[in-house]
Amino acid sequence: MRTRLDTLVVSALQQGSAVPAFTCYDFTTALAVVGAAEQAGRGAILLVAPKTAATPNGLRLIAALRGLADGASVPIAVQLDHAAQWQVIADAVSAGADSVLVDGSSLPYEDNIALVRGVRAALEAQGADVVIEAELGGLAGDEDRAFGADAAGADAAGLTDPAQVEDFVARAGAQLLAVAVGNVHGKYKGEPRLRWDVLQDIAVRTHIPLVLHGASGIPAAELVKAAAMNVGKVNFNTELRTGVLALLEQRLAAHRADGENLQGLLAEWDREARSFAAAALGTLSR
């Protein structure tokens, strides 16, 4: 059943859990995620990257994800991730996204607030009931790429300043806040070094749910701490994609030899993505 993002996340936090969010570049992965969520009896979030949403097929994917969420037996939210351009946001909402991460984290502080407020006002003017997530602090890396010149660890990430959180939340008006506490997009260089002390400081300064991006690569023993610090949403991308691509690379030859057996290959794709989603759901659930 399609559910508002804030409702889904707050409900999970009340049970001492967080909700995993998975970037879906295709419908096969989304089917696997929802299947894992239904098997676990837990909610999940389907994310669409802005580069995907900026294309006609990406908008069709959002519409398909909306339909998938409507028909699911567990709460599912559909969110446009890391968006800053108004036209991409407006088109994605029209296609079926019911929440948006309005990402002004690379902008100066006041400009970040202005962007979030402006998008919220424009959506309200159109009568759109959309949940807004904002981001304060800069995460290293690129959410669409597993590695690159800027893939790094905590030293390269711009940590969220806890002293800014109360003012930012009050003025920006977002319902969720993504924070930078040493997490990065893509693969870490070395071991992840999350600043749990910074996260704890942030958690006591705001009552809205917090969001942890760049969770791929963070050990499960660390992620289980998240909900206790008001983190109600945790984003996964890199490990999901790399796992699926590794499986396809390994199994492609066999399925081509078996009469170009695409159906069989898609079944293995589903199992790999479903297994990853199930593990994330288990880690974050209580």
C-alpha positions in Angstrom: 0.0 0.0 0.0 1.4 3.4 -0.9 2.2 5.3 2.3 3.4 8.8 3.0 7.1 8.8 3.7 6.9 10.7 7.0 4.1 8.4 8.2 6.2 5.3 7.3 9.3 6.5 9.0 7.7 7.9 12.2 5.9 4.6 12.6 9.1 2.6 12.3 10.9 4.9 14.8 8.1 4.4 17.3 9.0 0.6 17.1 12.7 1.3 17.4 13.4 0.6 13.8 14.5 2.4 10.6 13.2 2.0 7.1 15.6 1.1 4.3 15.4 3.0 1.0 16.7 1.5 -2.2 17.6 3.3 -5.4 15.8 1.6 -8.3 17.1 2.2 -11.8 14.7 -0.4 -13.2 11.5 -2.2 -12.4 13.1 -5.6 -11.9 15.0 -4.3 -8.8 11.9 -2.6 -7.5 9.9 -5.8 -7.8 12.6 -7.6 -5.8 12.7 -4.9 -3.1 8.9 -4.9 -2.6 8.9 -8.7 -2.6 11.4 -8.8 0.2 9.5 -6.2 2.1 6.3 -8.2 1.8 8.0 -11.3 2.9 9.4 -9.5 5.9 6.2 -7.7 6.7 8.0 -4.4 6.7 7.8 -1.1 4.8 10.4 0.1 2.3 11.1 3.1 0.2 11.7 3.1 -3.6 14.2 5.8 -4.6 14.6 7.3 -8.1 17.7 9.2 -9.0 17.3 12.7 -10.6 19.2 11.7 -13.7 16.7 8.9 -14.2 13.7 11.2 -13.5 15.0 13.7 -16.0 14.2 11.3 -18.9 10.8 10.2 -20.4 11.5 6.6 -19.5 12.4 7.6 -16.0 9.1 9.3 -15.5 7.4 6.1 -16.8 9.4 4.2 -14.2 8.1 6.5 -11.4 4.6 5.8 -12.6 5.2 2.1 -12.5 6.7 2.3 -9.0 3.6 4.2 -7.9 1.4 1.4 -9.2 3.7 -1.2 -7.5 3.4 0.7 -4.2 -0.4 0.9 -4.5 -0.7 -2.8 -4.9 1.8 -3.9 -2.3 0.7 -5.6 0.9 3.1 -3.5 3.1 3.7 0.3 3.3 5.8 1.5 0.3 6.8 5.1 -0.4 8.2 6.4 -3.8 10.7 9.2 -3.5 12.7 11.4 -5.9 16.2 11.4 -4.6 18.8 14.3 -4.5 16.9 16.8 -6.7 17.5 20.5 -7.0 16.0 21.4 -10.4 12.4 22.5 -10.2 11.3 21.0 -13.5 12.7 17.6 -12.6 10.9 17.8 -9.3 7.6 18.9 -10.8 7.7 16.2 -13.5 8.5 13.5 -11.0 5.7 14.5 -8.7 3.3 14.6 -11.6 4.4 11.1 -12.6 3.8 9.7 -9.1 6.6 10.5 -6.6 5.0 11.5 -3.3 8.2 12.6 -1.6 11.3 14.5 -2.7 14.8 15.1 -1.3 15.3 18.7 -2.1 19.1 18.7 -2.1 20.7 22.1 -1.6 23.6 20.7 0.5 26.2 22.0 -2.0 24.8 25.5 -1.7 25.6 28.2 0.9 23.5 27.7 4.1 21.0 30.5 3.4 20.6 29.3 -0.3 20.0 25.8 0.9 17.1 27.0 3.1 15.7 29.2 0.3 15.8 26.3 -2.1 13.8 24.0 0.2 11.3 26.7 1.1 10.8 27.6 -2.5 10.2 24.1 -3.6 7.8 23.5 -0.8 5.9 26.7 -1.5 5.7 25.9 -5.3 4.4 22.3 -4.6 1.8 23.6 -2.1 0.7 26.2 -4.7 0.0 23.3 -7.1 -2.0 21.4 -4.4 0.6 18.6 -4.3 0.7 16.7 -1.0 4.5 15.9 -1.1 6.8 15.1 1.8 10.0 17.1 1.7 13.4 15.8 2.9 16.3 18.3 3.1 20.0 17.8 3.5 22.4 19.7 5.7 26.1 19.0 5.3 28.0 17.7 2.3 28.5 14.0 1.5 31.4 13.0 -0.6 30.9 10.9 -3.7 28.3 10.5 -6.4 25.1 8.5 -5.6 25.0 7.1 -9.2 28.6 5.9 -9.2 30.2 3.3 -7.0 33.6 4.9 -7.1 35.5 7.8 -8.5 38.1 10.4 -7.8 36.2 11.8 -4.9 35.2 8.4 -3.3 36.4 8.8 0.2 35.8 8.4 3.9 34.9 10.7 6.7 37.8 13.0 6.2 36.5 14.3 2.9 32.9 14.6 4.0 31.6 18.0 5.2 30.0 17.1 8.5 26.7 18.5 9.5 27.1 21.3 12.0 24.8 20.4 15.0 24.6 24.1 15.9 22.8 24.8 12.6 20.2 22.1 12.9 17.5 23.8 14.9 17.5 26.9 12.8 17.7 25.0 9.5 14.7 22.7 10.4 12.6 25.6 11.7 13.2 27.8 8.6 13.4 25.2 5.8 10.2 23.4 6.9 11.2 19.9 5.7 9.7 16.8 7.4 13.0 14.8 7.3 16.6 15.8 7.5 19.5 14.0 5.8 22.8 14.5 7.7 26.5 14.0 7.0 28.3 12.3 9.9 31.2 10.6 7.9 28.9 8.7 5.6 29.7 8.9 1.8 28.1 8.0 -1.5 29.8 5.1 -3.2 32.6 2.9 -1.8 34.6 4.0 1.2 38.4 4.3 1.0 39.3 2.2 4.0 36.9 1.5 6.8 33.9 3.7 7.4 34.4 6.1 10.3 31.0 7.4 11.3 30.9 10.2 13.9 28.2 8.8 16.1 28.9 11.6 18.6 28.0 14.2 16.0 24.8 12.2 15.1 23.8 12.0 18.8 24.3 15.8 19.1 22.1 16.4 16.1 19.4 14.0 17.3 18.8 15.9 20.5 18.4 19.2 18.6 15.5 18.2 16.4 12.3 16.1 16.6 12.0 15.4 12.9 13.3 12.0 11.7 16.9 12.0 10.5 18.2 10.2 7.3 21.5 8.4 6.7 22.7 8.3 3.1 25.5 6.3 1.8 24.8 3.2 4.0 26.4 0.7 1.6 29.6 -0.5 3.2 28.7 0.4 6.7 28.8 -2.8 8.8 25.4 -4.0 10.1 26.7 -3.9 13.7 27.0 -0.1 13.2 23.7 0.4 11.3 21.7 -1.1 14.1 22.6 2.0 16.2 20.9 4.3 13.8 17.3 4.2 15.1 18.3 4.9 18.6 19.6 8.2 17.4 16.4 9.2 15.6 17.5 7.9 12.2 14.3 6.6 10.6 15.5 6.2 7.0 18.7 4.7 5.6 19.6 4.8 1.9 21.2 1.9 0.0 22.5 2.1 -3.6 26.1 1.0 -4.3 26.0 -2.5 -2.7 22.7 -3.3 -4.4 24.0 -2.3 -7.8 27.4 -3.9 -7.5 25.9 -7.2 -6.3 23.4 -7.3 -9.3 26.1 -6.4 -11.8 28.5 -9.0 -10.4 25.9 -11.7 -10.7 25.0 -10.7 -14.2 28.6 -10.8 -15.2 29.1 -14.2 -13.7 25.9 -15.8 -15.1 25.4 -14.1 -18.5 27.4 -16.7 -20.5 25.4 -19.6 -19.1 22.1 -18.0 -19.9 23.2 -17.1 -23.4 24.2 -20.7 -23.9 20.8 -21.8 -22.7 18.9 -20.4 -25.6 19.4 -16.7 -24.7 17.5 -17.4 -21.5 16.6 -13.9 -20.4 13.8 -15.1 -18.2 16.2 -17.2 -16.2 18.7 -14.4 -15.9 16.0 -12.0 -14.7 15.0 -14.6 -12.1 18.6 -14.6 -10.8 18.6 -10.8 -10.8 15.5 -10.9 -8.7 17.0 -13.3 -6.2 20.2 -11.2 -5.8 18.3 -7.9 -5.3 15.7 -9.6 -3.0 18.5 -11.1 -0.9 20.2 -7.8 -0.4 16.9 -6.0 0.4 16.0 -8.7 2.9 19.3 -8.3 4.7 18.9 -4.6 4.9 15.3 -4.9 6.2 16.5 -7.4 8.8 19.3 -5.2 10.0 17.1 -2.1 10.5 14.0 -3.8 11.9 13.2 -4.7 15.4 
